[in-house]
Amino acid sequence: MGSYFLESEIAFDADGRLIDAGYHDADTKAFEPRDLRGVFGTFATGVTVVSAMSVSGEVSGATANSFTSVSLDPPLVLVCFARDSRTLSAMRNSGRFAIQILAKGQEDVAWHFAGRPMTDGAPVLSGETERGVPCLEDALCVVDCDLSQVLPGGDHRIVLGEVKGFQMSQTHVEPLVFHRGKFGDFQGNES
Ligand SMILES: Cc1cc2nc3c(=O)[nH]c(=O)nc-3n(C[C@H](O)[C@H](O)[C@H](O)COP(=O)(O)O)c2cc1C
């Protein structure tokens, strides 16, 4: 049995249902990376900002939805980063990073750390975890990690982090959600 991949443009009907699945055998037809990105985008995720400070004191942060919980014992998480990410460099350099899970309504923060800086009242990584990693003052959760392993993953790197501590917000309850290139909430409302 062969593997099947999406070959054609992805099409959705007015209700957002997938109407053109266009499956073809991977052995006979290549597919466009753009189409594959569309497939990945159908997987709804939460949104995080990953932050780190290099040994020389340079603070960086990047929005990432590749966050996954891996193991409770030992406590491990993973996040995938583009090979040339500045935040990845700082993580590797210091061996520590913080993952902040964003709350409903924080899409401006997500855009800011995805390379679309806010012009006024820009969110800054002015907080600090107990272990001195720069973090957002306001998020649903902050997870403080030691860098455990960096594994190859094509044009990305798979970063395994060992959880050393965490904080949960007393005020935020609902997460920010990312689906098909748009932010929204858990009820499916786009924002
Ligand atoms: C919703 C969303 C999720 C993203 N997830 C990731 C991700 O998991 N890994 C990644 O490398 N880039 C991801 N990006 C893109 C980075 O946030 C963006 O390239 C950022 O500018 C990298 O910053 P840096 O080079 O300073 O680390 C995402 C962007 C958005 C808007």
PDBQT file of the ligand as one rigid body, heavy atoms in Angstrom, charges set to zero:
ROOT
HETATM    1  C1  LIG A 201       0.968  31.109  14.594  1.00  0.00    +0.000 C 
HETATM    2  C2  LIG A 201       2.430  30.995  14.249  1.00  0.00    +0.000 A 
HETATM    3  C3  LIG A 201       3.127  29.865  14.600  1.00  0.00    +0.000 A 
HETATM    4  C4  LIG A 201       4.485  29.726  14.284  1.00  0.00    +0.000 A 
HETATM    5  N1  LIG A 201       5.132  28.595  14.663  1.00  0.00    +0.000 NA
HETATM    6  C5  LIG A 201       6.450  28.446  14.386  1.00  0.00    +0.000 A 
HETATM    7  C6  LIG A 201       7.142  27.282  14.818  1.00  0.00    +0.000 A 
HETATM    8  O1  LIG A 201       6.576  26.382  15.452  1.00  0.00    +0.000 OA
HETATM    9  N2  LIG A 201       8.462  27.183  14.513  1.00  0.00    +0.000 N 
HETATM   10  C7  LIG A 201       9.125  28.160  13.812  1.00  0.00    +0.000 A 
HETATM   11  O2  LIG A 201      10.323  28.015  13.552  1.00  0.00    +0.000 OA
HETATM   12  N3  LIG A 201       8.492  29.302  13.410  1.00  0.00    +0.000 NA
HETATM   13  C8  LIG A 201       7.172  29.454  13.692  1.00  0.00    +0.000 A 
HETATM   14  N4  LIG A 201       6.522  30.602  13.320  1.00  0.00    +0.000 N 
HETATM   15  C9  LIG A 201       7.291  31.662  12.650  1.00  0.00    +0.000 C 
HETATM   16  C10 LIG A 201       8.170  32.451  13.649  1.00  0.00    +0.000 C 
HETATM   17  O3  LIG A 201       7.375  32.979  14.709  1.00  0.00    +0.000 OA
HETATM   18  C11 LIG A 201       8.870  33.625  12.949  1.00  0.00    +0.000 C 
HETATM   19  O4  LIG A 201       9.607  33.135  11.860  1.00  0.00    +0.000 OA
HETATM   20  C12 LIG A 201       9.760  34.412  13.886  1.00  0.00    +0.000 C 
HETATM   21  O5  LIG A 201      10.000  35.658  13.278  1.00  0.00    +0.000 OA
HETATM   22  C13 LIG A 201      11.092  33.760  14.219  1.00  0.00    +0.000 C 
HETATM   23  O6  LIG A 201      11.839  34.651  15.004  1.00  0.00    +0.000 OA
HETATM   24  P1  LIG A 201      13.380  34.460  15.346  1.00  0.00    +0.000 P 
HETATM   25  O7  LIG A 201      14.143  34.230  14.078  1.00  0.00    +0.000 OA
HETATM   26  O8  LIG A 201      13.736  35.758  16.015  1.00  0.00    +0.000 OA
HETATM   27  O9  LIG A 201      13.501  33.291  16.282  1.00  0.00    +0.000 OA
HETATM   28  C14 LIG A 201       5.165  30.757  13.607  1.00  0.00    +0.000 A 
HETATM   29  C15 LIG A 201       4.453  31.920  13.250  1.00  0.00    +0.000 A 
HETATM   30  C16 LIG A 201       3.106  32.037  13.564  1.00  0.00    +0.000 A 
HETATM   31  C17 LIG A 201       2.365  33.296  13.196  1.00  0.00    +0.000 C 
ENDROOT
TORSDOF 0
